[in-house]
Amino acid sequence: MSNRSREYSVDLAKKLKKKSYRQEFFLALIEEEGLSVREAIYVIAKTMGNQEFSHLIGMEPSNTTRIVNPLNDIRSTTLEHILTALGLELSVKVA
């Protein structure tokens, strides 16, 4: 059996397999919890588990671990790739 992080939740991981739930959950992390986009990606990855999240975004688990680590920088193209896999897109608007 693989090691799971403390954040892993079987029930929540199952719900996150649905695109609409992933989108709502991601936006709630940002809008209601005040997390950054990067932090929200980290939470989803930890909640789903590395294998499942890696499969979802189409990357190798070893790369995913490095990419979602909040201490590492992430390229905008990688961020865009992850958000697209989550059913989201990154945009900038004038405040």
Contacts in CASP RR format, 6 or more apart in sequence:
PFRMAT RR
TARGET T0000
AUTHOR 0000-0000-0000
METHOD contacts of the structure
MODEL  1
MSNRSREYSVDLAKKLKKKSYRQEFFLALIEEEGLSVREAIYVIAKTMGN
QEFSHLIGMEPSNTTRIVNPLNDIRSTTLEHILTALGLELSVKVA
2 51 0 8 1.000
4 49 0 8 1.000
5 46 0 8 1.000
5 49 0 8 1.000
7 43 0 8 1.000
7 46 0 8 1.000
7 47 0 8 1.000
8 46 0 8 1.000
8 47 0 8 1.000
8 48 0 8 1.000
8 49 0 8 1.000
9 47 0 8 1.000
12 47 0 8 1.000
13 47 0 8 1.000
13 48 0 8 1.000
13 49 0 8 1.000
13 52 0 8 1.000
15 21 0 8 1.000
15 25 0 8 1.000
16 22 0 8 1.000
16 25 0 8 1.000
16 44 0 8 1.000
16 47 0 8 1.000
16 48 0 8 1.000
17 52 0 8 1.000
19 86 0 8 1.000
19 87 0 8 1.000
22 44 0 8 1.000
22 86 0 8 1.000
22 87 0 8 1.000
23 86 0 8 1.000
23 87 0 8 1.000
23 88 0 8 1.000
25 44 0 8 1.000
26 40 0 8 1.000
26 44 0 8 1.000
26 86 0 8 1.000
26 88 0 8 1.000
29 35 0 8 1.000
29 39 0 8 1.000
29 40 0 8 1.000
29 43 0 8 1.000
29 44 0 8 1.000
30 36 0 8 1.000
30 37 0 8 1.000
30 40 0 8 1.000
35 43 0 8 1.000
37 79 0 8 1.000
37 83 0 8 1.000
37 90 0 8 1.000
38 70 0 8 1.000
38 74 0 8 1.000
38 79 0 8 1.000
39 70 0 8 1.000
41 68 0 8 1.000
41 79 0 8 1.000
41 82 0 8 1.000
41 83 0 8 1.000
41 86 0 8 1.000
42 68 0 8 1.000
42 69 0 8 1.000
42 70 0 8 1.000
44 53 0 8 1.000
44 86 0 8 1.000
45 53 0 8 1.000
45 64 0 8 1.000
45 68 0 8 1.000
46 68 0 8 1.000
48 56 0 8 1.000
50 61 0 8 1.000
50 64 0 8 1.000
50 65 0 8 1.000
51 61 0 8 1.000
53 64 0 8 1.000
53 68 0 8 1.000
54 60 0 8 1.000
54 61 0 8 1.000
54 63 0 8 1.000
54 64 0 8 1.000
56 85 0 8 1.000
56 86 0 8 1.000
57 64 0 8 1.000
57 81 0 8 1.000
57 82 0 8 1.000
57 85 0 8 1.000
57 86 0 8 1.000
58 85 0 8 1.000
59 67 0 8 1.000
59 81 0 8 1.000
66 72 0 8 1.000
67 74 0 8 1.000
67 78 0 8 1.000
67 82 0 8 1.000
76 90 0 8 1.000
79 90 0 8 1.000
80 89 0 8 1.000
80 90 0 8 1.000
83 89 0 8 1.000
83 90 0 8 1.000
END
